[in-house]
Amino acid sequence: MQTILSDSCQLTALARVFSIIGVAIALSPAFGLLSGGYLVSYYGHMGVFIALSSFSILLLVLTAIALPQTRPENTIGYIKLNLAVRMARDSSF
């Protein structure tokens, strides 16, 4: 996430985005407890499982559809298998 934001925003906008994300991360445990307690009290443990599964699928679909590629065009890409082989052969790793 930090790499995507760094590629997408200038310094002042990046600071603003990180502050908003920090607030969201700070509030998420309270929201999770409240919503989880509500779901358990009305629908049981399966309600929490279904809600989390549905939310995960929704986020996966939205990410696949709406998230643009932020890597610069001039970046050299590595083939992951070659990189894995190089890491396996590296004695310092």
N, C-alpha and C positions, 0 to 999 in steps of 0.2 A: 504494500500500500504506500509506503513512504517513497519508493522509487517512482511509482506512477504519479504521485503528487509532485515530486521534485521535477519530473519531466514535463508536467502539465502547467505548473504555476510559476509566476515570478516570485521574488523574495517576499514582498509585502503581502501578496495574496496567499502565499504559502504559510506565512505566520498566522494569518486569519483562519485559514482552513485547519491548521493544526490545533489552534485554540478551540475551535468548534468541535473537532474530533475529541479533544481532551475532555471537554465537558460531557460529551455523549458517553465516553468510556467511563467517566466518573459516575454518571447517573445509571448506567446499565445494570449494576448489581441490584439496586433498589427496584428498578422496573422489572427485572427478572424475578425477584422474590414475590413482588405483588402479583404479577401476571401468572406466575407458576402456582401461587397459592389459590388464586381465583380458579384456574383451570382444574387443579386437583379437587377443590371443594365441589365443583359442579360436574366435572366429567371424569374424575379419577386419574390415575397415572397414565391411562391410555390417551386422555385429552392432552396431556403435556407432550407425549410422544408424537401424536398426530400434529399438534401445533408446531413443534420443532421441525418435524419432517417436512411439513408444508412450507414453512418459512425458509428452510434450507433449499428446497426445490425452487421456490420463487426467486431467491437470491442467485441461484445458479443460472436460471434462465435469464434473469435481468443482466447478469454479468456477461453471459455469452452474447446477448443482443446489444447491449448499450455501452459496454466498455471498449473504448477505442485502443488501438495499439499506440503506445507512447514511446516506444524505443526509437531513437533517431535513425534515419535511413542509413547513415554512414557507419553504423555499428557493425563490427564483425561478429557474426554468429558462430557458435561452436556446435558441432554435432555432439550430442550428449553422450553417445557411446564412446566416441574418441576421448572425450574429457574424462569419462569414468575409467577408461583404460589407463590414461595418463596418471590419474590419481592413484590407481591401484599399484602402478609401477613406482610411484614416488616413495622413496624410503623414509623421507621425513614426515610423511603424512600419517 
